[in-house]
Amino acid sequence: MTSDESEHRGNRNDTLLARHPSPITRHQLPIGVFDSGVGGLTVLRALRQQLPHESFIYLGDTARLPYGTKSAESVVRYSVQAASYLVACGVKYLVVACNTASSVALAPLRERFAPLPVVGVIEPGAQAACDSSRSGHIAVIATEGTIRGGAYQREIASRAAHTKVVVQACSLFVALAEEGWTEGEIVQATAQRYLGEVLASDREIDTLLLGCTHFPVLRRTLESVVGPKIKIVDSAATTAAFLAADLPARALAASGSGLGSIRMLATDSAERFARVGSLFLSEPVSADRVELIDLATRPLS
């Protein structure tokens, strides 16, 4: 990257502010959130609960989901394209609401878009799991890509070196969640198959970390399988709590008392995004609210 390119990227939001038709300050800009599909809407839901006055732009790369089965190189490329689009829209903060992207693309995104603050879901989730566990035995369920990358294992080890971490890829959970199948015999049997092996491997596990943003919609089924003695940690909620503390610390918290807005973007099928997204966001999403965009043909900013 040349010095001219670095300066251009670092000052992009300043340029957008200067061109805005009415004077605004940086803290009034929206927060950008992206995921490979609709799973990140569980993060957006948690953000809205914690930060009702903030506005958001959510981008779901539904044309190329899931990221969890893609190579690291592809995930980084897709993540940079999604982030570039959001940054060009003018955002004050970037939330990578995808565990797979957080595991492999966070560092490249932070380098490329500095000084824009960028946070993923893995670091807050790992910290919450460490805080939750009393036995020092934690189970992490995620997609194949997240497990293979080892990000949760590294982040937990960096916070609690002697913690034992058992991991399990649960890729079928993503497909079930995308279909809106959150309960019933098929979901129950799938959860029993995945989690039964995990719990049998370590009887001291007391914390289950949901390492995929799709998984919170399956929470009731997961709770029925693991039982009341195991606490479930949701990285969506912990990421929202992190932003609630970090925005004021950076003087980026929105002012005013009104409810913030949401702008929805997707790369394929507004109708499907709206249908499944309503489940993940826990509120109705109409297809006419979803803007279709094409990231594959958009030059990287």
Summary of the structure (lengths in Angstrom):
residues: 301
radius of gyration: 18.9
end to end distance: 12.0
largest distance: 60.7
contacts: 1081
relative contact order: 0.18
helix: 52%
strand: 15%
